Structures are given as C-alpha cells and as structure tokens.
Amino acid sequence: MLKEIVKTTLLNCSLEDSDILKYKNQVQDIHHVLPQYDLTGWMDTPLNDQSSLLNQIDQVASEIRACADVLVVVGVGGSFLGARAIQEALKPYFGLAEDGIEVVYAGLNMSGAYIKELLAYLDKKQVYVNVISKSGGTMEPALAFRVMRQYMEQRYGEKAAERIIVTTDAEKGILKGIADKANYRQFVIPNDVGGRYSVLTPVGLLPVAVAGVEIRALMAGATHAAQELADSDLANNDAYKYAVMRHMLYEQGYKIELLASFEPGLNKFHEWWKQLFGESEGKEQKGLYPSTVNFSTDLHAIGQFIQEGSPIMFETLLHFHEIEGDLQVPFDARDEDGLNYLSHRTFNEINAISKQGTALAHAEGGVPVIQLELPKLDEYHLGYLIYFFMKACAMSACLLGVNPFDQPGVEAYKRKMLELLKENKNEFTVI
C-alpha cells in the first residue's frame, strides 16, 4: 500500500515536531471519542462495500449521458459544493470530459436573473434534474426545484418524472414526500452523514459520474485515506498533524487560514474546503477564518497583503506534483520578449518553481506556511485528499472544544429569513 499520500511540511514556523507531539494524548482521546458524535457515518463509508451503490449510480449516470445534454443539479452548501469541486478539478478547462455531459447548478442562490437565464439556456437542450436536499425545506433549493419541476413538466409532460432524480432522506422530509408522490427515482442521503461531509455519498457521486469522473477511483483513494488515517497515533497520522499545526497557530494568535494552490481548476475545491472548516469550527466565538487564494492570479491581487500586510494569517499551500496536460514554452527566433531561456521548460514546471518561490518569499516575510503535497491531480488522489480534510477538520474542531457536525448559526439565519417572509407577505424593506 502507498504511504504518505499527503506530505505535510512546514516553512518559517515556530512549530517543532516535539511541540506538535505534546498533543499526542489529547489527539488519541479525541480519536476514540469521535465515533460517538452524531453524523459521523462518513468516517466508515469508504470502508464499507459500495459496489451495489456505485453500480446503481453508474447505471443512472449512463442513462443521463445517453438521453440528455445537461444535468441540472439543484442544491446548496454541502448538497452541491463537493460535486462541483470534484467536477471542476478533474474536467477539461474547455469543453466536456470525453465520457461526460454538461453539469450545471441551481438552488445555490436566490437570484432571479440567474434562474431566468438558466431556463433560457436549457430550452434547446435535453435536460435531466437531480435535486439534492435531506429535508427539502431549505429555501434556496426548494424555490429552484419548484421552478425546475414546473419547467420539466411543461417540456416533457408525464415523462418529466423519468428525468427527475431525487437525492434525499430515506424516510422523512418534504422532498421525500414529493418524490414518493410523483414516483421520482431516489438516492438516499445517509441519516448519519451531514451535508458538508456528504460528498462521498450519492450527493456528490451521481453528479460527478454524469460529468465523466471515475467514481470508483475516487472512492479507492478515499478508502486508502480511511485505512491510513484510522491510526490514533499523532506521529503516524498526517491529517491529525495538520489539525494540530493549525490549532497551535490559532493559539499563537493567527486568525485566518489561507488555503492556496497553483491550479485554477482547484478554485471550487477551495470553496468546498471553506465550507467544511468554516461551518465546522466557527462556533462559540472560536475558530480560524477560512479564506482562499489561487496563484499565480492572486499574487497580483492579494499577494502584496500576504507578503507585507497585517500578520494575522498563515498559509496552507496545496500542491499536486503532476497535472494532466502540459505545454512546453516554444522557442522564438525573434526572442523579442527575452524568454527563450525558458523554451526548454514546460508551463507546469514553471508553475511548480513559482510555487516554491512564493512559499519561500511568504515564509521569509514572516508568514507561517504549511505545505500539503500530493503526487498527482486525479480521481484517486483527490478522493484521498477529500477524506484527509474531513478527518483533519473533525479533529481540529474537537481541539477547539466545539461540535464539528452541527451548524446552529446557519439555522439562525434561516429562522430570521422565514420570520421576515411570513410577516411581510405583500411588502418588504431592504436594509
């Protein structure tokens, strides 16, 4: 079995291995307590036999690819961020994956312009819809599904039910009731898995399978991670080391963790990471603020602040050594730009050197840098990394003394919004 899929190193950091290992007993205690929390089914999901479920997902995904040009995924938060992260990280920058079709998203906002343009875009395409919600009561996807359901019924009549796939709770909820009554096909969101930890369930697997991602390779990477990261010994568990490193920097007064990478396809993966850590840790006036940048683009935007601004952040630098696809810098006899000295190099090589230079510059500027390095950006290693971050996040939140799996602040905004909508049925005030 491969070892050290995620290599964790430190630059310009006051953290020493001996200091990190002082948390050994605390980490071990948390490790044994974690399974006692609600919503921890994701920890064992990759270790369970998934063959029947993956076959079902592949069958439905093949049907969608054969019968549609576009899959509309309706969801918000954990119901879409993971799928979109995987899709964007692994699909071609331009066009579609060889074995996939276009996957677009609705229900992630309440913009009338967005949903209106989406409907116009779909008019000349064949469409399937996958609505994802454990309860069906979250406002954004509920409104979007109301629109999409009517749209599908107007276009396809009685056959609309064949083109709507529901991913929801096995037994209860508004969406479950709708799906049963309309006889929509259903995939189950496990009762013991919360939204932001659900990407390795049908929540994430169906949309990415439609997009052309090899879900078995994705799950194989996650299985590898689940096996290795089941070790309670901090010295042998890099996910726990990462959790302890960021906790120690928080204790030293750093307020912001900046996840950085050098591949633009990882932008949506950043968004998934941001929800995972922000919603898991930001409670009881505690927690690091999770922010993200994509280099080298953001070196020309926020790079100045990182290098010389307020010393409130540390950087977690995510790097894949091998990226599918590359291009060598061409030789030009005119050499008017003076760049022929780079003509023996590829763009990915230059990007990697830029990563090294950036990390060194930021470290020398006083910014602590945690480097997370993986061999290759593909399904297997992305599956490993997803599980790595989820396991690290659970440990990190517990080190703070907060529940990693609830989100009381999100529920508060929902309550206030519903109060305002019900109080002001015919008019409202924009503050």
Secondary structure per residue as TSV (DSSP state, phi and psi in degrees):
chain	resnum	aa	ss	phi	psi
A	1	M	-	360.0	141.3
A	2	L	-	-63.7	151.3
A	3	K	-	-123.0	154.9
A	4	E	-	51.3	54.8
A	5	I	S	-59.5	-43.6
A	6	V	S	-102.0	114.5
A	7	K	E	-92.8	122.3
A	8	T	E	-109.2	122.1
A	9	T	E	-134.0	165.1
A	10	L	E	-123.6	143.3
A	11	L	E	-124.3	141.4
A	12	N	S	42.3	57.9
A	13	C	-	-132.6	140.3
A	14	S	S	-75.7	-3.0
A	15	L	-	-78.8	128.9
A	16	E	-	-111.0	154.2
A	17	D	H	-55.5	-38.5
A	18	S	H	-64.9	-35.3
A	19	D	H	-70.0	-41.0
A	20	I	H	-60.8	-43.1
A	21	L	G	-71.4	-10.4
A	22	K	G	-64.9	-18.6
A	23	Y	G	-87.5	4.4
A	24	K	H	-54.2	-49.7
A	25	N	H	-68.2	-40.3
A	26	Q	H	-63.5	-43.0
A	27	V	H	-63.0	-42.2
A	28	Q	H	-62.9	-40.6
A	29	D	H	-62.8	-45.5
A	30	I	H	-63.5	-42.2
A	31	H	H	-53.5	-42.0
A	32	H	H	-78.5	-23.2
A	33	V	H	-85.2	-29.5
A	34	L	G	-48.5	-47.3
A	35	P	G	-62.5	-13.5
A	36	Q	G	-80.6	-13.8
A	37	Y	S	-70.8	154.1
A	38	D	S	-69.6	156.6
A	39	L	S	65.8	39.7
A	40	T	B	-114.1	19.0
A	41	G	G	-61.1	-26.4
A	42	W	G	-61.1	-24.1
A	43	M	G	-63.2	-35.5
A	44	D	T	-103.1	-8.6
A	45	T	G	-51.0	-48.6
A	46	P	G	-68.1	-18.2
A	47	L	G	-86.6	-15.9
A	48	N	S	-83.0	160.5
A	49	D	-	-70.8	111.0
A	50	Q	-	-103.7	5.3
A	51	S	H	-60.7	-43.0
A	52	S	H	-64.8	-45.2
A	53	L	H	-63.1	-44.4
A	54	L	H	-64.2	-35.4
A	55	N	H	-64.1	-43.0
A	56	Q	H	-62.3	-44.7
A	57	I	H	-62.9	-44.2
A	58	D	H	-61.1	-39.7
A	59	Q	H	-63.8	-47.0
A	60	V	H	-67.9	-40.3
A	61	A	H	-61.8	-40.7
A	62	S	H	-63.4	-40.9
A	63	E	H	-61.5	-45.9
A	64	I	H	-62.9	-44.2
A	65	R	H	-62.9	-33.9
A	66	A	H	-77.0	-29.1
A	67	C	H	-110.6	-3.9
A	68	A	-	-137.5	158.6
A	69	D	S	-97.0	-27.3
A	70	V	E	-140.2	137.4
A	71	L	E	-106.8	125.3
A	72	V	E	-97.4	116.5
A	73	V	E	-96.1	121.2
A	74	V	E	-104.6	114.6
A	75	G	-	-177.5	167.4
A	76	V	-	-139.6	155.6
A	77	G	G	60.4	-130.3
A	78	G	G	-65.0	-12.5
A	79	S	G	-80.0	-7.9
A	80	F	T	-141.6	-24.9
A	81	L	H	-62.2	-40.9
A	82	G	H	-65.7	-45.6
A	83	A	H	-61.4	-45.2
A	84	R	H	-66.1	-35.2
A	85	A	H	-62.4	-47.0
A	86	I	H	-66.3	-44.6
A	87	Q	H	-57.7	-49.6
A	88	E	H	-68.5	-33.2
A	89	A	H	-70.7	-29.9
A	90	L	H	-112.8	-14.5
A	91	K	S	-84.0	162.1
A	92	P	-	-61.1	151.4
A	93	Y	S	-66.3	-33.5
A	94	F	S	-127.4	129.9
A	95	G	S	85.1	-165.7
A	96	L	-	-112.4	157.8
A	97	A	-	-63.0	152.0
A	98	E	T	-55.7	-38.9
A	99	D	T	-106.2	18.2
A	100	G	-	-125.4	170.7
A	101	I	-	-121.9	177.7
A	102	E	E	-71.7	134.6
A	103	V	E	-120.2	122.2
A	104	V	E	-121.9	168.9
A	105	Y	E	-127.9	142.4
A	106	A	E	-138.3	162.1
A	107	G	S	85.8	2.0
A	108	L	S	-90.4	-3.8
A	109	N	-	-154.9	178.2
A	110	M	-	-122.0	37.1
A	111	S	-	-82.0	119.6
A	112	G	H	-64.1	-36.2
A	113	A	H	-63.4	-40.8
A	114	Y	H	-62.3	-50.2
A	115	I	H	-69.9	-33.1
A	116	K	H	-67.3	-42.9
A	117	E	H	-67.7	-34.9
A	118	L	H	-61.6	-46.3
A	119	L	H	-61.0	-41.6
A	120	A	H	-64.3	-38.6
A	121	Y	H	-64.9	-34.4
A	122	L	H	-79.3	-15.9
A	123	D	T	-57.0	-34.5
A	124	K	T	-103.2	17.6
A	125	K	S	-123.2	155.3
A	126	Q	-	-84.7	136.1
A	127	V	E	-129.2	141.0
A	128	Y	E	-120.2	157.2
A	129	V	E	-127.2	135.0
A	130	N	E	-121.7	107.7
A	131	V	E	-97.6	132.1
A	132	I	E	-126.2	116.6
A	133	S	-	-167.5	131.6
A	134	K	S	-67.5	-40.6
A	135	S	S	-102.6	-35.5
A	136	G	S	87.1	0.0
A	137	G	-	-100.5	-3.7
A	138	T	-	-71.6	130.4
A	139	M	H	-59.1	-49.1
A	140	E	H	-59.4	-55.5
A	141	P	H	-69.8	-29.7
A	142	A	H	-63.3	-44.4
A	143	L	H	-64.6	-44.2
A	144	A	H	-63.4	-39.9
A	145	F	H	-68.9	-35.8
A	146	R	H	-56.4	-44.7
A	147	V	H	-67.0	-48.0
A	148	M	H	-66.6	-35.2
A	149	R	H	-64.2	-46.5
A	150	Q	H	-64.0	-39.8
A	151	Y	H	-60.4	-46.3
A	152	M	H	-65.7	-39.0
A	153	E	H	-67.6	-36.7
A	154	Q	H	-69.0	-35.1
A	155	R	H	-81.1	-41.7
A	156	Y	H	-113.8	-4.0
A	157	G	G	60.1	-134.6
A	158	E	G	-63.9	-25.5
A	159	K	G	-76.7	-4.4
A	160	A	G	-59.2	-35.5
A	161	A	G	-61.4	-28.3
A	162	E	G	-73.4	-19.0
A	163	R	G	-106.2	6.0
A	164	I	E	-114.6	119.4
A	165	I	E	-111.1	131.0
A	166	V	E	-111.5	131.9
A	167	T	E	-116.7	111.4
A	168	T	E	-156.5	-171.1
A	169	D	-	-64.5	151.6
A	170	A	S	-73.0	-25.2
A	171	E	S	-129.3	-29.4
A	172	K	-	-141.9	170.7
A	173	G	S	113.0	159.8
A	174	I	H	-60.4	-46.9
A	175	L	H	-67.0	-37.0
A	176	K	H	-59.9	-43.4
A	177	G	H	-63.2	-42.8
A	178	I	H	-61.7	-45.8
A	179	A	H	-64.2	-41.4
A	180	D	H	-64.0	-45.2
A	181	K	H	-65.8	-38.6
A	182	A	H	-88.6	-5.0
A	183	N	T	63.4	39.2
A	184	Y	-	-76.7	146.2
A	185	R	E	-67.4	147.3
A	186	Q	E	-133.7	142.6
A	187	F	E	-115.0	151.1
A	188	V	E	-100.6	132.7
A	189	I	-	-87.2	117.6
A	190	P	-	-57.1	140.2
A	191	N	T	-60.7	-28.2
A	192	D	T	-98.7	23.1
A	193	V	B	-130.3	124.0
A	194	G	-	-83.3	163.2
A	195	G	G	-52.5	-49.8
A	196	R	G	-75.5	-7.7
A	197	Y	G	-108.7	15.9
A	198	S	-	-102.5	5.7
A	199	V	T	-63.0	-27.3
A	200	L	T	-92.7	20.0
A	201	T	S	-112.9	-177.6
A	202	P	H	-54.7	-21.6
A	203	V	H	-52.1	-47.8
A	204	G	H	-98.4	-31.2
A	205	L	H	-70.3	-39.3
A	206	L	H	-64.9	-51.9
A	207	P	H	-58.6	-40.7
A	208	V	H	-74.2	-29.5
A	209	A	H	-64.5	-39.8
A	210	V	H	-63.6	-35.3
A	211	A	T	-74.8	-9.6
A	212	G	T	104.5	12.6
A	213	V	-	-82.3	139.8
A	214	E	-	-78.7	97.4
A	215	I	H	-71.2	-25.3
A	216	R	H	-69.2	-37.9
A	217	A	H	-67.1	-39.2
A	218	L	H	-59.0	-47.9
A	219	M	H	-69.7	-30.9
A	220	A	H	-63.9	-40.0
A	221	G	H	-64.9	-41.2
A	222	A	H	-65.7	-36.8
A	223	T	H	-64.1	-43.6
A	224	H	H	-56.4	-45.4
A	225	A	H	-64.1	-44.3
A	226	A	H	-61.6	-35.0
A	227	Q	H	-70.3	-49.7
A	228	E	H	-69.0	-40.6
A	229	L	T	-86.4	10.2
A	230	A	T	-81.2	-4.7
A	231	D	-	-73.2	125.9
A	232	S	-	-81.1	-8.9
A	233	D	-	-81.8	115.3
A	234	L	G	-53.7	-36.6
A	235	A	G	-63.7	-22.9
A	236	N	G	-110.6	5.3
A	237	N	-	-125.6	101.6
A	238	D	H	-69.0	-27.3
A	239	A	H	-64.5	-41.4
A	240	Y	H	-69.9	-35.5
A	241	K	H	-61.3	-45.0
A	242	Y	H	-60.7	-43.3
A	243	A	H	-60.6	-42.4
A	244	V	H	-68.8	-41.4
A	245	M	H	-57.1	-49.7
A	246	R	H	-68.6	-33.4
A	247	H	H	-66.2	-41.0
A	248	M	H	-66.3	-38.5
A	249	L	H	-66.9	-37.5
A	250	Y	H	-60.2	-43.4
A	251	E	H	-65.3	-26.0
A	252	Q	T	-81.7	-4.2
A	253	G	T	111.6	-2.2
A	254	Y	-	-72.2	138.7
A	255	K	-	-109.0	-19.9
A	256	I	E	-128.9	133.5
A	257	E	E	-106.1	128.3
A	258	L	E	-110.0	106.0
A	259	L	E	-80.9	124.5
A	260	A	E	-127.0	145.2
A	261	S	E	-147.4	170.6
A	262	F	S	-116.9	17.3
A	263	E	-	-126.4	119.6
A	264	P	G	-61.0	-23.7
A	265	G	G	-66.0	-11.8
A	266	L	G	-91.1	2.8
A	267	N	H	-55.6	-45.3
A	268	K	H	-74.2	-27.9
A	269	F	H	-63.2	-37.7
A	270	H	H	-56.9	-42.1
A	271	E	H	-65.8	-39.6
A	272	W	H	-62.1	-46.0
A	273	W	H	-60.1	-40.2
A	274	K	H	-63.4	-43.3
A	275	Q	H	-67.0	-42.4
A	276	L	H	-55.2	-52.1
A	277	F	H	-80.2	-38.2
A	278	G	H	-65.0	-43.5
A	279	E	H	-79.7	-22.6
A	280	S	H	-83.7	-34.3
A	281	E	H	-105.6	-25.6
A	282	G	-	-78.4	76.0
A	283	K	-	-144.3	154.3
A	284	E	T	56.1	36.2
A	285	Q	T	62.2	30.2
A	286	K	-	-123.3	168.3
A	287	G	-	109.5	148.6
A	288	L	-	-75.4	143.3
A	289	Y	E	-82.3	119.1
A	290	P	E	-86.2	121.1
A	291	S	E	-130.0	164.8
A	292	T	E	-139.9	153.7
A	293	V	E	-141.7	153.1
A	294	N	E	-121.2	117.1
A	295	F	T	-95.5	154.3
A	296	S	T	-87.7	-3.1
A	297	T	G	-50.6	-51.4
A	298	D	G	-77.4	-8.4
A	299	L	G	-65.0	-24.1
A	300	H	G	-97.0	13.4
A	301	A	T	-129.9	-64.7
A	302	I	T	-104.9	-3.6
A	303	G	H	-57.7	-37.7
A	304	Q	H	-60.9	-42.6
A	305	F	H	-66.9	-42.4
A	306	I	H	-58.7	-43.7
A	307	Q	H	-71.1	-41.8
A	308	E	H	-133.6	7.4
A	309	G	S	-84.2	-166.1
A	310	S	-	-55.2	134.9
A	311	P	S	-80.6	66.9
A	312	I	-	-114.9	-1.4
A	313	M	E	-131.5	154.4
A	314	F	E	-121.8	164.8
A	315	E	E	-117.9	131.7
A	316	T	E	-108.3	112.3
A	317	L	E	-99.9	115.6
A	318	L	E	-98.9	125.6
A	319	H	E	-140.7	130.5
A	320	F	E	-104.4	125.9
A	321	H	E	-70.8	-32.1
A	322	E	E	-121.6	124.3
A	323	I	-	-115.3	132.4
A	324	E	S	-64.1	124.9
A	325	G	-	91.8	134.7
A	326	D	-	-160.9	169.3
A	327	L	-	-147.7	132.4
A	328	Q	B	-80.6	142.0
A	329	V	-	-65.7	125.5
A	330	P	-	-74.7	148.4
A	331	F	-	-77.9	140.3
A	332	D	-	-132.4	116.0
A	333	A	T	-58.7	-28.2
A	334	R	T	-73.2	-35.5
A	335	D	-	45.2	39.0
A	336	E	T	-67.1	-24.3
A	337	D	T	-93.3	-2.9
A	338	G	S	68.7	26.8
A	339	L	-	-108.0	10.5
A	340	N	G	-62.7	-22.0
A	341	Y	G	-66.1	-13.0
A	342	L	G	-100.6	1.3
A	343	S	T	-69.4	-13.3
A	344	H	T	-90.6	-0.7
A	345	R	S	-107.7	159.9
A	346	T	B	-100.2	164.8
A	347	F	H	-61.6	-40.2
A	348	N	H	-65.7	-35.3
A	349	E	H	-63.6	-44.1
A	350	I	H	-65.2	-38.8
A	351	N	H	-61.8	-41.2
A	352	A	H	-65.4	-39.3
A	353	I	H	-67.6	-36.9
A	354	S	H	-60.8	-39.8
A	355	K	H	-60.7	-46.3
A	356	Q	H	-61.6	-45.7
A	357	G	H	-63.8	-41.0
A	358	T	H	-64.3	-45.5
A	359	A	H	-60.4	-43.4
A	360	L	H	-66.8	-42.2
A	361	A	H	-63.3	-44.9
A	362	H	H	-66.2	-40.4
A	363	A	H	-63.0	-44.6
A	364	E	H	-66.7	-25.6
A	365	G	T	-80.6	-0.2
A	366	G	T	99.0	8.1
A	367	V	-	-93.4	118.4
A	368	P	-	-61.8	136.5
A	369	V	E	-125.6	122.0
A	370	I	E	-101.0	124.8
A	371	Q	E	-103.8	127.9
A	372	L	E	-115.0	112.8
A	373	E	E	-116.9	135.2
A	374	L	E	-125.8	154.3
A	375	P	E	-65.1	-42.7
A	376	K	E	-152.4	145.2
A	377	L	-	-89.4	96.1
A	378	D	S	-150.7	-178.9
A	379	E	H	-58.0	-47.1
A	380	Y	H	-59.8	-50.8
A	381	H	H	-74.3	-29.3
A	382	L	H	-69.7	-38.5
A	383	G	H	-60.8	-40.9
A	384	Y	H	-62.1	-46.9
A	385	L	H	-64.8	-38.3
A	386	I	H	-59.2	-48.1
A	387	Y	H	-66.4	-39.9
A	388	F	H	-54.1	-49.3
A	389	F	H	-67.4	-38.5
A	390	M	H	-65.0	-42.1
A	391	K	H	-67.6	-41.1
A	392	A	H	-64.2	-39.0
A	393	C	H	-65.8	-43.3
A	394	A	H	-60.6	-44.8
A	395	M	H	-64.7	-43.4
A	396	S	H	-62.3	-43.1
A	397	A	H	-64.0	-39.4
A	398	C	H	-66.7	-34.6
A	399	L	H	-62.3	-30.8
A	400	L	H	-77.0	-18.0
A	401	G	T	86.6	22.6
A	402	V	S	-118.4	159.0
A	403	N	-	-75.0	120.4
A	404	P	T	-71.3	-11.0
A	405	F	T	-117.5	2.6
A	406	D	-	-109.5	175.2
A	407	Q	-	-152.2	64.8
A	408	P	H	-60.7	-31.1
A	409	G	H	-67.2	-34.9
A	410	V	H	-66.7	-40.8
A	411	E	H	-64.1	-32.3
A	412	A	H	-64.1	-43.2
A	413	Y	H	-65.3	-38.4
A	414	K	H	-62.4	-42.8
A	415	R	H	-62.2	-45.0
A	416	K	H	-64.8	-40.8
A	417	M	H	-62.2	-44.5
A	418	L	H	-65.1	-38.5
A	419	E	H	-59.3	-45.8
A	420	L	H	-65.8	-40.9
A	421	L	H	-65.6	-38.3
A	422	K	H	-77.7	-30.9
A	423	E	H	-75.8	-30.2
A	424	N	-	-120.0	68.4
A	425	K	S	-67.4	-32.0
A	426	N	S	-110.4	-13.4
A	427	E	-	-153.2	157.8
A	428	F	-	-150.8	160.7
A	429	T	-	-113.1	129.8
A	430	V	-	-88.5	122.0
A	431	I	-	-90.7	360.0
